[in-house]
Amino acid sequence: MTSRLEKWQVDQVASLFDLPFSDLLYRAQCVHRENFDPNKIQLSTLVSIKTGGCSEDCGYCSQSARHDTAVENQPMLSIEEVLTAAKAAKENGASRFCMGAAWRSPKQRDLDAVKEMVSAVRSLGLETCATLGMLKEGQAEQLKEAGLDYYNHNIDTSRDRYGEIVSTRGYEDRVETLEKVRNAGLNVCCGAIIGMGESRQSRAEMITELANQFPQPESVPINSLVQVEGTPLYGTEQLDPLEFVRTIAAARITMPKSYVRLSAGRGEMNDSTQALCYLAGANSIFYGDRLLTTGNPEADKDRTLFAKLGMQTM
């Protein structure tokens, strides 16, 4: 574990990726067992409260207005629709409800609506999380006051490669929002997307960036690119599943107390790959049949796999 004075170096993380697979998983499993029950998993449900029409040009995203995809600009959900989804998530076993909106940055009137949603969802006894884009001064504090527990803002990829994926904002814009979130007293949910054509060195740099945040993110979603026709990254060479497992293990070793979440792309993973991810230290998933605009394994399928593995939900 690193401290404020003992940061991870890229070459240290790169050396983790280069370990023999069994040695890497053994090390990750040891770290995991020191900090968590290895047979418990946390369930979060993610719902898109505002879909499509985003002005950003993120190369992976189907919701960008700049890309020709099947996703259309839709109005924000009503608070009643959000509460219905939240109640269903809780009944299915989720402990955290995450609300995502396709914005570059929320306008105040939109933020006011989200604050009402946050308060209503929290009254159900669920943890709350939101991902609304970049935040302006004072907005994180408003969300905190409304009862928000977590704010998600991923770094997406390594600092040096960021401009190849997004041109409508810079890496430092991401960092500034994360600082606002942390300063407001919110828990940080921050991860990345794997399989966007990056090298192993780039993945090591990305993990290093995450691990050297202080404090480290409480939640680290690791996404596998879901290729959507019409986006610039459609047609990217598929990542080897074992390389994804290595990334999960590196995240666990470098961020021992964080919840490492299997996020987008889980629907394309078979049971064996998922089992290896849990062995490598993943202990959280997005649960439910949709992730914003892409598919996800059905809840019954997840419950069947958990039973096979002897895993229980938190």
C-alpha positions in Angstrom: 0.0 0.0 0.0 1.3 3.5 -0.8 1.1 6.6 1.3 1.3 10.3 0.4 5.1 10.1 0.5 5.3 6.6 -1.2 3.8 6.8 -4.6 3.7 4.0 -7.2 6.1 4.4 -10.1 5.1 3.3 -13.6 7.9 0.8 -13.8 6.7 -0.8 -10.6 3.2 -1.2 -12.0 4.5 -2.4 -15.4 6.5 -5.1 -13.6 3.2 -6.4 -12.1 1.7 -6.8 -15.5 4.9 -8.7 -16.6 4.6 -11.3 -13.7 3.7 -14.9 -14.6 -0.1 -15.1 -14.5 -0.3 -17.4 -11.5 2.2 -15.3 -9.5 0.2 -12.1 -10.3 -3.1 -13.6 -9.3 -1.6 -15.1 -6.1 -0.2 -11.7 -5.1 -3.5 -10.0 -5.9 -5.5 -12.6 -4.0 -3.3 -12.2 -0.9 -3.8 -8.4 -1.0 -7.5 -8.9 -1.5 -7.8 -11.3 1.5 -6.0 -8.8 3.7 -8.6 -6.2 3.1 -11.9 -7.8 2.1 -13.9 -11.0 2.4 -12.9 -12.8 -0.8 -16.3 -14.4 -1.1 -18.4 -11.2 -0.9 -19.4 -8.9 -3.7 -21.0 -5.5 -3.8 -23.8 -4.8 -6.2 -24.5 -1.5 -7.9 -27.2 -0.6 -10.4 -26.6 2.0 -13.1 -29.4 3.9 -14.7 -29.3 6.5 -17.5 -31.4 9.5 -16.3 -30.6 11.5 -19.3 -29.6 9.7 -22.5 -27.9 11.0 -25.7 -27.2 14.4 -27.2 -23.9 14.9 -25.4 -21.6 17.6 -26.9 -18.4 15.8 -26.1 -16.6 13.6 -28.7 -15.4 10.7 -26.5 -14.3 8.1 -29.0 -15.9 5.2 -27.1 -19.3 6.8 -26.4 -22.6 6.0 -28.2 -24.2 9.1 -26.6 -22.1 11.7 -28.3 -24.1 14.0 -30.7 -21.0 14.0 -32.9 -21.2 10.3 -33.6 -23.7 8.6 -35.9 -25.1 5.9 -33.6 -28.6 4.5 -32.9 -28.8 6.4 -29.6 -31.1 9.5 -29.8 -31.3 12.5 -27.6 -33.9 11.8 -24.9 -35.4 14.0 -22.1 -34.4 13.5 -18.5 -36.3 10.8 -16.6 -38.9 11.9 -14.1 -38.3 11.4 -10.4 -41.1 8.8 -10.4 -39.3 6.8 -13.1 -36.0 7.0 -11.3 -37.7 5.9 -8.0 -39.3 2.9 -9.8 -35.9 1.8 -11.1 -34.3 2.3 -7.7 -36.9 0.2 -5.9 -36.5 -2.5 -8.4 -32.7 -2.4 -8.0 -33.0 -2.7 -4.2 -35.4 -5.6 -4.5 -32.9 -7.4 -6.8 -30.1 -7.0 -4.2 -28.3 -3.8 -5.2 -26.9 -1.7 -2.3 -25.9 1.3 -4.5 -27.9 3.2 -7.2 -26.0 5.1 -9.7 -27.5 7.8 -11.9 -25.7 8.8 -15.2 -26.5 11.7 -17.5 -25.0 12.5 -20.9 -23.8 16.0 -20.2 -20.6 17.8 -20.6 -21.5 19.6 -17.4 -24.9 20.0 -15.7 -26.8 23.3 -15.9 -28.2 24.4 -12.5 -31.8 23.5 -13.4 -30.7 20.0 -14.3 -28.6 19.8 -11.1 -31.7 20.8 -9.1 -33.6 17.9 -10.6 -30.8 15.5 -9.9 -30.6 16.6 -6.3 -34.3 15.7 -5.8 -33.6 12.3 -7.3 -30.6 11.8 -5.0 -32.6 12.6 -1.9 -35.5 10.4 -2.9 -33.3 7.4 -3.7 -31.3 7.8 -0.5 -34.6 7.7 1.4 -35.0 4.1 0.2 -31.9 3.1 2.1 -29.7 2.9 -1.0 -26.2 4.4 -1.4 -26.3 7.0 -4.1 -23.8 7.7 -6.9 -24.0 10.1 -9.9 -22.0 10.7 -13.0 -23.0 14.0 -14.6 -19.8 15.2 -16.4 -17.6 18.0 -15.3 -18.7 20.0 -12.2 -18.6 23.8 -11.7 -17.7 25.5 -8.5 -20.1 24.7 -5.7 -21.9 21.9 -7.6 -20.2 19.1 -5.7 -21.2 20.7 -2.4 -24.8 20.9 -3.5 -24.8 17.2 -4.4 -23.2 16.4 -1.0 -25.9 18.4 0.8 -28.6 16.5 -1.2 -27.2 13.2 0.2 -25.0 12.0 -2.6 -22.5 9.4 -1.4 -20.3 8.8 -4.5 -19.4 10.8 -7.6 -18.1 9.0 -10.7 -15.7 10.7 -13.0 -13.3 8.3 -14.8 -9.9 9.3 -16.1 -10.7 6.9 -19.1 -7.1 6.2 -20.1 -3.5 7.3 -19.4 -2.6 10.9 -19.4 -0.4 10.8 -22.5 -3.1 9.0 -24.5 -6.1 11.0 -23.4 -6.0 13.4 -26.4 -6.3 10.4 -28.8 -9.7 9.4 -27.2 -11.2 12.8 -26.4 -10.6 16.3 -27.9 -13.4 18.4 -26.4 -11.8 18.4 -23.0 -8.4 17.8 -21.5 -7.1 15.4 -18.9 -6.6 18.2 -16.4 -10.3 19.0 -16.7 -11.0 15.5 -15.3 -8.5 16.1 -12.5 -10.1 19.4 -11.6 -13.6 17.8 -11.2 -12.1 15.0 -9.1 -10.5 17.6 -6.8 -13.9 19.4 -6.5 -15.5 16.1 -5.6 -12.9 15.2 -3.0 -12.9 18.7 -1.4 -16.7 18.5 -1.0 -16.4 15.4 1.1 -17.8 13.0 -1.5 -16.5 9.5 -2.1 -14.7 9.2 -5.4 -15.6 6.6 -8.0 -12.9 6.8 -10.6 -11.7 4.2 -13.1 -10.9 3.7 -16.8 -11.8 1.9 -20.0 -9.6 -1.0 -21.2 -9.3 -2.3 -24.8 -9.2 1.1 -26.6 -6.1 0.0 -28.6 -3.7 1.0 -25.8 -0.5 -0.8 -25.0 0.3 -2.6 -21.8 2.6 0.3 -20.9 -0.3 2.7 -21.3 -2.4 0.5 -19.0 0.4 0.5 -16.4 0.5 4.3 -16.6 -3.3 4.5 -16.2 -3.3 2.3 -13.1 -0.4 4.4 -11.7 -2.5 7.6 -12.2 -5.4 6.0 -10.3 -3.3 4.5 -7.5 -1.5 7.8 -6.9 -4.7 9.8 -6.2 -4.8 10.8 -2.6 -6.8 9.4 -1.0 -7.2 6.6 -3.4 -10.6 6.2 -5.0 -13.1 4.4 -2.8 -14.5 2.8 -6.0 -12.6 1.9 -9.1 -14.7 0.8 -12.1 -12.7 -1.1 -14.8 -14.6 -1.1 -18.1 -13.9 -3.2 -21.1 -14.6 -1.3 -24.3 -18.1 -2.1 -25.7 -17.8 -1.4 -29.4 -20.7 0.5 -30.8 -21.1 1.0 -34.5 -20.8 4.6 -35.4 -18.2 5.5 -32.8 -14.6 6.2 -33.7 -13.4 3.2 -31.7 -15.7 0.7 -33.4 -13.5 -2.0 -35.0 -10.7 -1.7 -32.5 -8.9 -5.0 -32.1 -10.4 -7.0 -29.2 -8.4 -7.1 -26.0 -7.2 -10.6 -24.8 -9.4 -11.5 -21.8 -6.4 -12.5 -19.8 -4.9 -9.0 -20.2 -8.1 -7.6 -18.7 -7.7 -10.0 -15.8 -4.1 -8.7 -15.4 -5.4 -5.2 -15.2 -7.9 -6.1 -12.5 -5.1 -7.7 -10.5 -2.8 -4.7 -10.9 -5.7 -2.5 -9.7 -6.2 -4.6 -6.6 -2.5 -4.7 -5.7 -2.0 -1.0 -6.1 -5.4 0.0 -4.5 -5.8 -2.5 -1.8 -8.7 -0.9 0.0 -10.7 0.2 -3.0 -13.7 -1.6 -4.4 -12.6 -2.8 -7.8 -15.7 -3.0 -10.0 -16.3 -5.0 -13.2 -18.3 -2.5 -15.3 -19.0 -2.2 -19.0 -18.2 -5.1 -21.1 -19.1 -7.8 -18.6 -21.9 -9.0 -20.9 -19.2 -10.1 -23.4 -17.3 -12.1 -20.7 -17.9 -15.8 -20.2 -18.2 -17.2 -16.7 -14.5 -18.3 -16.6 -13.2 -14.8 -17.3 -15.4 -13.3 -14.7 -14.4 -15.9 -12.1 -10.7 -15.1 -12.8 -11.5 -11.4 -12.3 -13.0 -12.1 -8.9 -10.0 -14.2 -8.1 -7.8 -11.3 -9.1 -9.6 -9.0 -6.7 -12.7 -7.6 -8.3 -15.4 -7.3 -5.6 -18.1 -5.1 -7.1 -20.2 -5.3 -10.3 -22.8 -3.3 -12.1 -25.9 -5.4 -11.6 -29.0 -5.3 -14.0 -29.7 -5.9 -17.6 -28.6 -2.4 -18.9 -25.6 -0.1 -18.4 -26.6 3.3 -19.7 -27.0 2.3 -23.4 -25.3 -1.1 -23.5 -26.2 -4.5 -22.4 -25.3 -6.3 -19.2 -25.8 -9.9 -17.9 -29.2 -10.6 -16.6 -29.6 -10.7 -12.8 -30.6 -14.3 -12.8 -27.4 -15.2 -14.7 -25.3 -13.3 -12.2 -27.0 -15.1 -9.2 -26.4 -18.5 -10.9 -22.7 -17.7 -11.3 -22.4 -16.4 -7.7 -23.9 -19.7 -6.5 -21.4 -21.7 -8.5 -18.5 -19.7 -7.0 -19.9 -19.7 -3.5 -20.0 -15.9 -3.4 -22.5 -13.8 -1.4 -23.6 -10.3 -1.9 -22.7 -7.6 0.6 
